[in-house]
Amino acid sequence: MKFQYRVLNISDFIKTDTSSHELKIEEGAHQNEVKEYSNITQNKLNELGQEGWYLISITNQNLFFKKAV
């Protein structure tokens, strides 16, 4: 059996808005941001799973996936 491998950086899961330089002073802003990143990450992992990718390892900021070809 042959496998295809894929390496993604955790930053690939997080959308960034480089146009905004405002500081978020609200106490709940950070919690909302973390929740949003968690939802984005979960959705992306679900998409990869539906495409047949299996998460096999996490090292530092890298996620390693494989799928049978």
C-alpha positions in Angstrom: 0.0 0.0 0.0 1.3 3.4 -0.9 0.7 6.6 1.1 0.8 10.3 0.3 2.0 12.6 3.1 1.2 16.2 3.8 2.7 18.7 6.3 0.8 21.7 7.4 1.9 24.5 9.8 -0.6 25.5 12.5 -0.6 29.0 11.0 -2.4 27.4 8.0 -5.4 26.9 10.2 -5.6 30.4 11.5 -6.8 33.3 9.4 -4.9 36.5 10.1 -6.1 40.0 9.5 -3.0 42.0 8.7 -5.0 45.2 7.9 -6.0 45.8 11.5 -3.5 47.2 14.0 -6.0 48.0 16.7 -5.4 46.7 20.2 -8.3 44.7 21.7 -8.7 45.9 25.2 -11.9 44.1 26.0 -11.5 41.3 28.5 -13.5 38.8 26.5 -11.8 39.6 23.1 -9.0 37.1 23.6 -11.4 34.3 24.7 -13.6 34.9 21.6 -10.5 34.9 19.4 -9.3 31.5 20.9 -12.8 30.1 20.4 -12.9 31.3 16.7 -9.4 29.7 16.1 -10.6 26.5 17.6 -13.7 26.4 15.4 -11.5 27.1 12.3 -9.1 24.4 13.2 -11.8 21.9 13.9 -13.5 22.7 10.6 -10.2 22.4 8.7 -9.4 19.0 10.4 -12.9 17.7 9.5 -12.4 18.7 5.9 -9.0 16.9 5.7 -10.6 13.9 7.3 -13.4 13.8 4.7 -10.7 13.9 2.0 -9.1 10.8 3.6 -6.2 12.5 5.5 -5.2 11.0 8.9 -3.3 13.1 11.4 -0.3 11.0 12.3 1.9 13.4 14.3 2.2 16.9 15.7 5.7 18.4 16.1 6.3 22.0 17.3 4.0 23.9 14.9 3.7 21.2 12.2 0.9 18.7 11.7 1.7 15.6 9.7 -1.0 13.8 7.7 -1.1 10.7 5.5 -3.6 9.0 3.3 -3.6 5.9 1.1 -3.3 6.4 -2.6 
